[in-house]
Amino acid sequence: MKRFLNKVLLSFLMLATLQSCEENPYKVDVSDIDINLSVKRLDIDLFEFSIEKSAAVVPKLDSTYGMFFDIYNRKILQIGGTNEAEYPLRLSDFLKYCTDNSIQDTVIAKFSNLKQLESELSSAMKHYKFYFPEKQTPEIITCLSAFNESVFTYENQIGIALDKFLGADCVFYERLVIEKYLRRSMTPEMIPVQTMQALAKSQFPYESTADDLLDNMIYEGKIQYFMQCMLPEHNEKLKWRYTTEQMEWAKRNESKVWNYMIENKKLFETDRITIRQYVGEAPFTTPFTDVSAPRIAAYIGFRIVEKYMQENTDVDLPGLMNEKDAKKILSLSKYNPK
């Protein structure tokens, strides 16, 4: 009897393991990969500055953050370089704005420590190393952007503006009249997703001669596939920035959307407005109902890419990301949703 129960238990465990693998084909073993993830808090260090301390603090920030600090000042804050005469006053005005409006206090309260974020980003970067062992682990820098940028990259550094991830119900976003569908991406849980998306797009920028809908949807599909590989255990809806209903709509209507695009000859459409309707940020995909999933062509592109990788097991992730021929990916995918 005991031997029988042991066999039953073993069979159950094997079945559970098999089902787990089937449910998550993107999961890989990264336990033996060591990375040294560095997270620097410019959002805190910046507030050491004052007009009186400018001569000491600015060189220190320059030394600590290097060219990233210059990019941050010029491109994100748009207050000019540290060598400009008006720079101290401009930086002081920015810090006063953040203090007077309780932006810094709100960020510090929300992100008093980054242990959870560091853990999630470490896992993502281990997956990055698994697929791209020759690449360096990016340095992560948190900052404030006065609600201008969410995540941005410079060479091997990634800037995360924490003031853009304070939660969908944050009063700042209401005051700024940011639409609710966009606020869904402005939560702490979205930081790893947007970080890896920014990394993917910086490493593998969009390149196309045709620049039609097919090229755009396959590119977005590749970026999404990259994120699936980097964040295999993250919630599917987070990675798509979908509600539960939108995720279900996308899955339920995949074949209908594909057939509609084929019948109406949309794949090779080059009109920018049309392309944005299918892959751009919006509350829904305009050619369909107002309950449709947004960016539905990106979802179809991902499904094509996923099928392509299943059909062509000799292609690895670097090979996929470097493949520029969208027509080739579509053809070799044998994509035909039912």
Backbone torsions as a table, in degrees:
resi	resn	phi	psi	omega
1	MET	NA	-44.2	-179.7
2	LYS	-63.3	-41.6	179.3
3	ARG	-63.4	-39.2	179.4
4	PHE	-63.2	-44.9	-179.8
5	LEU	-64.0	-37.4	177.9
6	ASN	-63.2	-40.3	178.5
7	LYS	-64.6	-41.8	179.3
8	VAL	-62.5	-44.5	179.9
9	LEU	-62.8	-43.7	179.3
10	LEU	-62.2	-42.9	178.6
11	SER	-62.6	-40.4	179.1
12	PHE	-63.3	-43.8	-179.7
13	LEU	-65.3	-39.7	178.4
14	MET	-64.8	-40.8	179.7
15	LEU	-66.3	-40.9	179.6
16	ALA	-64.7	-40.2	177.9
17	THR	-64.1	-44.4	178.9
18	LEU	-61.3	-45.1	179.7
19	GLN	-63.6	-38.8	179.6
20	SER	-62.2	-42.1	179.4
21	CYS	-65.4	-40.3	-179.7
22	GLU	-67.0	-36.4	-178.8
23	GLU	-71.8	-29.3	-177.2
24	ASN	-135.1	80.3	-178.5
25	PRO	-70.2	-9.5	-177.5
26	TYR	-88.9	-7.8	-177.1
27	LYS	-75.9	127.6	178.2
28	VAL	-130.3	162.4	-178.5
29	ASP	-86.8	112.5	178.8
30	VAL	-116.5	16.7	-174.0
31	SER	-64.1	-25.1	-177.9
32	ASP	-97.2	9.3	179.6
33	ILE	-96.6	122.0	179.2
34	ASP	-102.4	131.2	174.3
35	ILE	-132.3	156.9	177.6
36	ASN	-115.2	84.3	-177.5
37	LEU	-77.1	123.1	-179.7
38	SER	-107.6	123.7	176.3
39	VAL	-118.9	116.4	178.5
40	LYS	-106.9	142.0	-175.3
41	ARG	-106.9	82.0	174.7
42	LEU	-64.5	-28.6	179.2
43	ASP	-62.2	-23.7	176.2
44	ILE	-96.0	-47.4	-176.1
45	ASP	-60.3	-32.7	-177.1
46	LEU	-61.9	-28.1	-176.1
47	PHE	-83.0	5.1	169.1
48	GLU	-75.7	-16.1	-176.2
49	PHE	-73.7	145.0	166.0
50	SER	-152.7	162.6	179.2
51	ILE	-55.8	-40.7	-177.8
52	GLU	-67.1	-33.0	-177.2
53	LYS	-97.2	6.0	-173.1
54	SER	-52.3	-45.4	-175.5
55	ALA	-62.7	-26.5	-179.7
56	ALA	-96.3	-40.6	-172.8
57	VAL	-76.2	-41.9	-176.6
58	VAL	-61.7	-47.7	176.3
59	PRO	-59.7	-34.4	178.4
60	LYS	-65.2	-43.5	178.2
61	LEU	-66.0	-39.8	176.5
62	ASP	-59.4	-43.0	-178.2
63	SER	-69.1	-40.2	-177.1
64	THR	-71.7	-40.9	-171.3
65	TYR	-109.0	-7.6	173.8
66	GLY	58.2	-142.3	-177.4
67	MET	-64.0	-23.9	177.0
68	PHE	-58.0	-40.4	-178.7
69	PHE	-64.3	-36.9	178.4
70	ASP	-67.2	-44.6	177.6
71	ILE	-61.6	-42.5	-179.9
72	TYR	-60.1	-46.9	-179.4
73	ASN	-66.0	-45.5	-173.3
74	ARG	-79.7	-43.9	-171.5
75	LYS	-94.9	-39.1	-174.9
76	ILE	-88.5	-55.4	179.6
77	LEU	-82.7	-24.7	-179.9
78	GLN	57.4	47.6	178.8
79	ILE	-115.1	10.1	178.0
80	GLY	86.2	178.6	-178.2
81	GLY	-85.8	163.0	-176.5
82	THR	-68.8	-15.2	179.9
83	ASN	-86.3	-3.0	-179.1
84	GLU	-85.7	142.5	-174.5
85	ALA	-59.6	-35.8	-176.6
86	GLU	-85.4	-3.0	-174.7
87	TYR	-56.7	-49.3	-179.0
88	PRO	-56.0	-40.7	179.8
89	LEU	-68.1	-39.7	179.7
90	ARG	-65.7	-42.7	178.4
91	LEU	-65.6	-40.5	178.5
92	SER	-60.8	-40.0	178.2
93	ASP	-64.1	-40.5	178.6
94	PHE	-63.4	-45.6	-179.4
95	LEU	-65.3	-36.9	177.1
96	LYS	-64.5	-41.0	177.4
97	TYR	-59.7	-44.6	179.8
98	CYS	-66.0	-37.4	-179.5
99	THR	-73.9	-48.2	-177.5
100	ASP	-62.5	-31.8	-178.6
101	ASN	-97.2	10.8	177.2
102	SER	59.9	24.6	179.7
103	ILE	-68.5	-48.2	-178.9
104	GLN	-64.3	-43.1	179.3
105	ASP	-59.5	-41.5	-179.7
106	THR	-65.6	-41.4	179.4
107	VAL	-65.1	-45.7	-179.8
108	ILE	-63.0	-39.3	178.7
109	ALA	-65.1	-39.2	-178.3
110	LYS	-76.1	-35.4	-175.9
111	PHE	-124.1	56.1	-179.6
112	SER	-62.9	-33.4	169.3
113	ASN	-141.5	157.5	-173.7
114	LEU	-113.1	24.8	-175.8
115	LYS	-60.0	-45.2	179.9
116	GLN	-63.8	-45.2	179.1
117	LEU	-63.8	-43.4	179.4
118	GLU	-60.9	-39.1	178.8
119	SER	-63.6	-45.4	-178.8
120	GLU	-67.4	-41.4	179.0
121	LEU	-70.2	-33.6	176.5
122	SER	-62.8	-43.6	177.6
123	SER	-61.8	-44.2	179.4
124	ALA	-62.6	-41.3	-178.8
125	MET	-72.0	-27.3	173.3
126	LYS	-65.4	-40.2	176.4
127	HIS	-66.3	-36.5	176.8
128	TYR	-60.4	-44.2	178.3
129	LYS	-66.6	-34.6	178.9
130	PHE	-60.1	-45.5	-176.7
131	TYR	-87.2	-27.6	-177.8
132	PHE	-130.5	69.3	-173.5
133	PRO	-62.6	-22.5	-177.4
134	GLU	-82.3	-12.3	-175.9
135	LYS	-89.6	149.3	178.1
136	GLN	-76.1	150.2	173.2
137	THR	-76.0	123.4	-178.5
138	PRO	-64.0	150.9	172.8
139	GLU	-86.1	135.4	-178.5
140	ILE	-102.8	130.3	179.4
141	ILE	-128.1	122.2	176.5
142	THR	-92.7	147.0	-175.2
143	CYS	-156.3	-175.6	171.8
144	LEU	-117.2	143.5	-178.7
145	SER	-123.0	6.2	-173.2
146	ALA	56.1	38.7	175.1
147	PHE	68.0	21.4	-179.7
148	ASN	-88.1	-46.5	-176.4
149	GLU	-126.1	156.1	176.4
150	SER	-101.5	-62.7	178.6
151	VAL	-136.2	135.3	178.9
152	PHE	-142.3	160.2	-175.8
153	THR	-125.6	151.1	170.0
154	TYR	-144.7	113.5	-177.2
155	GLU	49.1	-116.2	-176.6
156	ASN	-103.0	32.1	179.2
157	GLN	-127.8	144.3	178.7
158	ILE	-123.9	124.3	177.9
159	GLY	-97.5	130.3	178.4
160	ILE	-118.0	113.9	179.5
161	ALA	-84.6	101.7	-173.6
162	LEU	-64.1	-24.0	179.1
163	ASP	-70.8	-6.7	176.2
164	LYS	-99.0	9.1	-177.9
165	PHE	-136.2	43.5	-175.1
166	LEU	-91.9	-1.3	179.5
167	GLY	115.2	143.8	-175.2
168	ALA	-60.0	-26.8	-177.6
169	ASP	-97.7	13.4	-178.2
170	CYS	-60.6	133.8	-176.5
171	VAL	-63.6	-29.9	178.6
172	PHE	-60.9	-41.6	-177.4
173	TYR	-69.3	-32.4	175.8
174	GLU	-66.5	-43.2	179.3
175	ARG	-63.8	-34.0	179.8
176	LEU	-81.7	-1.3	179.3
177	VAL	56.0	43.9	175.1
178	ILE	-79.9	129.9	-175.2
179	GLU	-63.5	149.0	-173.0
180	LYS	-61.1	-36.4	-178.3
181	TYR	-66.5	-27.6	176.3
182	LEU	-78.5	-31.6	-179.5
183	ARG	-66.2	-21.5	178.1
184	ARG	-60.8	-24.5	179.8
185	SER	-91.7	2.0	-173.3
186	MET	-107.8	49.3	-179.8
187	THR	-123.6	155.8	179.4
188	PRO	-55.4	-34.1	-178.1
189	GLU	-64.4	-21.3	-177.9
190	MET	-85.2	-8.3	-176.2
191	ILE	-61.1	-49.8	178.3
192	PRO	-59.7	-38.4	-179.8
193	VAL	-63.3	-50.7	-177.8
194	GLN	-70.4	-28.9	176.9
195	THR	-65.5	-47.3	-178.5
196	MET	-72.1	-30.4	175.2
197	GLN	-65.3	-43.9	178.6
198	ALA	-63.6	-40.0	178.0
199	LEU	-62.6	-44.9	-179.8
200	ALA	-60.5	-45.5	-176.6
201	LYS	-71.7	-27.0	176.7
202	SER	-77.0	-35.8	-179.7
203	GLN	-79.5	-31.2	-176.5
204	PHE	-132.2	73.5	-177.4
205	PRO	-66.4	156.1	179.7
206	TYR	-66.7	126.8	176.4
207	GLU	-135.9	127.5	-178.6
208	SER	-158.4	140.2	173.4
209	THR	-91.2	-37.5	179.9
210	ALA	-76.8	-39.6	-178.0
211	ASP	49.1	47.4	177.5
212	ASP	-101.3	-177.3	-177.6
213	LEU	-62.3	-40.3	-179.9
214	LEU	-59.3	-47.5	179.2
215	ASP	-59.7	-42.0	-179.3
216	ASN	-67.2	-43.0	-176.8
217	MET	-72.0	-34.5	176.8
218	ILE	-69.7	-40.0	177.1
219	TYR	-60.5	-48.5	179.0
220	GLU	-63.3	-34.3	176.6
221	GLY	-64.7	-38.4	176.9
222	LYS	-65.6	-41.9	177.8
223	ILE	-62.3	-41.6	179.6
224	GLN	-66.8	-39.2	177.8
225	TYR	-63.2	-41.6	175.9
226	PHE	-56.2	-46.4	-179.1
227	MET	-66.4	-35.2	176.1
228	GLN	-60.9	-39.5	-179.8
229	CYS	-71.8	-35.5	-178.6
230	MET	-78.3	-32.1	-174.9
231	LEU	-127.3	60.3	-172.5
232	PRO	-64.0	-24.6	-176.7
233	GLU	-103.7	4.7	176.1
234	HIS	-77.1	150.6	179.8
235	ASN	-56.5	132.2	-177.7
236	GLU	-58.5	-40.9	-178.7
237	LYS	-64.1	-37.5	178.2
238	LEU	-62.2	-43.4	-177.7
239	LYS	-65.9	-26.5	177.4
240	TRP	-97.0	-12.2	-174.7
241	ARG	59.9	41.2	-179.2
242	TYR	-109.4	155.0	165.6
243	THR	-79.9	170.3	177.3
244	THR	-58.7	-43.0	-178.3
245	GLU	-65.5	-39.2	179.6
246	GLN	-68.4	-37.7	178.1
247	MET	-63.8	-43.7	178.4
248	GLU	-65.4	-38.7	179.3
249	TRP	-62.2	-44.8	-179.1
250	ALA	-60.3	-45.0	-179.3
251	LYS	-68.4	-41.5	-176.0
252	ARG	-70.0	-30.7	-173.1
253	ASN	-109.2	14.3	-177.4
254	GLU	-53.5	-53.3	-176.8
255	SER	-66.5	-36.5	179.8
256	LYS	-65.5	-42.7	179.1
257	VAL	-64.3	-44.5	180.0
258	TRP	-60.9	-46.4	179.9
259	ASN	-63.0	-39.6	178.0
260	TYR	-61.4	-44.1	-178.4
261	MET	-65.6	-37.6	178.6
262	ILE	-69.4	-49.1	-176.9
263	GLU	-63.2	-31.9	-178.3
264	ASN	-99.8	13.3	174.1
265	LYS	52.5	50.4	-177.6
266	LYS	-90.8	-21.5	-171.7
267	LEU	-57.9	-37.8	-175.2
268	PHE	-105.5	21.3	176.0
269	GLU	-68.5	132.6	-179.4
270	THR	-111.3	-3.5	178.6
271	ASP	-64.6	124.2	-173.5
272	ARG	-64.7	-35.9	179.4
273	ILE	-64.2	-43.4	178.8
274	THR	-63.3	-44.1	179.9
275	ILE	-61.4	-43.1	178.4
276	ARG	-62.3	-34.8	178.6
277	GLN	-61.6	-31.2	-175.3
278	TYR	-94.5	-29.9	-175.9
279	VAL	-124.2	-6.5	-176.2
280	GLY	-84.0	163.6	177.9
281	GLU	-65.7	129.8	-179.4
282	ALA	-167.6	164.7	177.8
283	PRO	-72.1	-21.3	177.2
284	PHE	-161.4	174.0	178.3
285	THR	-90.3	113.4	-168.5
286	THR	-51.9	-44.3	-178.1
287	PRO	-63.6	-11.8	-179.5
288	PHE	-112.4	-164.1	-175.4
289	THR	-75.9	167.3	179.8
290	ASP	-76.4	2.0	173.0
291	VAL	-107.4	6.3	-179.8
292	SER	-72.2	160.6	175.3
293	ALA	-73.8	136.2	176.3
294	PRO	-70.6	159.9	177.6
295	ARG	54.5	39.7	-172.7
296	ILE	-62.9	-30.1	178.4
297	ALA	-68.2	-30.2	174.7
298	ALA	-65.9	-38.3	177.0
299	TYR	-64.1	-44.2	177.2
300	ILE	-62.2	-40.8	177.7
301	GLY	-59.5	-41.3	177.2
302	PHE	-63.1	-42.7	-179.3
303	ARG	-64.8	-35.1	175.4
304	ILE	-65.8	-46.4	179.3
305	VAL	-61.3	-43.9	179.2
306	GLU	-59.8	-44.1	178.5
307	LYS	-66.4	-38.0	177.3
308	TYR	-59.3	-43.9	-179.7
309	MET	-70.2	-31.7	176.6
310	GLN	-70.0	-37.1	-177.4
311	GLU	-81.8	-20.4	-175.4
312	ASN	-126.2	75.9	-172.6
313	THR	-69.6	-9.8	177.1
314	ASP	-82.2	-9.4	179.6
315	VAL	-91.9	125.3	176.9
316	ASP	-97.4	179.8	-176.3
317	LEU	-62.8	-45.1	176.0
318	PRO	-58.6	-39.2	178.4
319	GLY	-62.0	-41.7	177.7
320	LEU	-63.1	-49.3	-174.1
321	MET	-66.2	-25.5	179.9
322	ASN	-92.3	-5.0	178.4
323	GLU	-79.3	116.9	-176.5
324	LYS	-95.7	-11.4	-173.8
325	ASP	-88.0	97.7	-178.5
326	ALA	-65.7	-37.8	179.3
327	LYS	-63.2	-38.4	178.0
328	LYS	-63.8	-44.6	179.5
329	ILE	-61.4	-43.9	179.4
330	LEU	-63.2	-45.4	-177.4
331	SER	-64.0	-47.3	-176.4
332	LEU	-77.5	-11.1	178.3
333	SER	-75.6	-24.8	-174.7
334	LYS	56.2	35.2	-177.1
335	TYR	-68.1	125.9	179.6
336	ASN	-158.1	78.5	-174.5
337	PRO	-65.4	142.4	179.9
338	LYS	-102.7	NA	NA
